[in-house]
């Protein structure tokens, strides 16, 4: 069996904050999302690239944790015992 999921990163920015949402699409992709936020120190010069990179990294990390949680829940539903998955 072969499956293919695509990670989509969506950004929103204002003067001091960049927010990124990471979501999955594709056949049978689970409906989970990750959120990442980067805040700029007011003393720093604006640099949207750094804010996007940091917010994206945090969103992908959050997405990974959400996927692990979903997998653990699926295991627990099937086995009726606690799942101990390590990230």
C-alpha positions as MATLAB code, in Angstrom:
seq = 'XXXXXXXXXXXXXXXXXXXXXXXXXXXXXXXXXXXXXXXXXXXXXXXXXXXXXXXXXXXXXXXXXXXXXXXXXXXXXXXXXXXXXXX';
ca = [
       0.000    0.000    0.000;
       1.259    3.438   -0.869;
      -0.103    6.662    0.547;
       0.896   10.286    0.051;
       0.213   13.208    2.380;
       1.085   16.816    1.712;
       1.980   19.259    4.494;
       0.522   22.689    3.847;
       1.949   25.671    5.743;
      -0.171   28.815    5.943;
       1.196   32.049    7.392;
      -0.339   35.163    8.889;
       1.844   38.093    9.891;
       1.516   41.434   11.603;
       4.138   43.891   12.873;
       5.420   41.732   15.711;
       4.065   38.209   15.219;
       4.054   35.432   12.628;
       1.560   32.581   12.955;
       1.812   29.359   10.964;
      -0.743   26.589   10.622;
       0.498   23.200    9.409;
      -2.161   20.897    7.989;
      -2.195   17.636    6.068;
      -4.004   16.835    2.854;
      -4.178   13.688    0.778;
      -6.085   10.442    0.694;
      -6.838    9.293    4.246;
      -4.806   12.122    5.800;
      -5.875   12.565    9.410;
      -7.642   15.777   10.275;
      -5.005   17.231   12.578;
      -3.340   20.628   12.538;
      -0.319   22.174   14.136;
       0.064   25.779   15.228;
       3.283   27.747   15.605;
       3.854   31.338   16.632;
       6.975   33.485   16.457;
       7.130   36.867   18.154;
       9.631   39.569   17.245;
      11.330   41.505   19.971;
      10.326   45.159   19.437;
      14.030   46.118   19.549;
      14.857   43.816   16.599;
      14.608   44.853   12.957;
      11.704   43.246   11.067;
      12.703   40.078    9.196;
       9.771   38.050    7.899;
      12.019   35.146    6.838;
      13.171   34.421   10.384;
       9.625   34.712   11.739;
       8.281   32.342    9.077;
      11.034   29.786    9.665;
      10.524   29.760   13.424;
       6.707   29.713   13.217;
       6.861   26.904   10.610;
       9.223   24.824   12.748;
       6.931   25.228   15.747;
       3.834   24.393   13.684;
       5.448   21.234   12.281;
       6.559   20.188   15.765;
       3.024   20.729   17.073;
       1.635   18.780   14.093;
       3.978   15.870   14.918;
       2.752   15.831   18.527;
      -0.867   15.889   17.354;
      -0.204   12.923   15.031;
       1.400   10.958   17.861;
      -1.568   11.732   20.114;
      -3.978   10.587   17.384;
      -1.989    7.369   16.887;
      -1.929    6.708   20.638;
      -5.681    7.219   20.838;
      -6.172    4.763   17.959;
      -4.004    2.172   19.704;
      -5.852    2.630   22.983;
      -9.243    2.344   21.279;
      -8.221   -0.991   19.729;
      -6.305   -2.532   22.633;
      -8.167   -0.995   25.585;
      -4.825   -0.360   27.277;
      -2.689    2.750   27.640;
      -0.326    3.449   24.776;
       3.143    4.724   25.646;
       4.482    6.377   22.509;
       7.664    8.425   22.754;
       8.390   11.444   20.623;
];
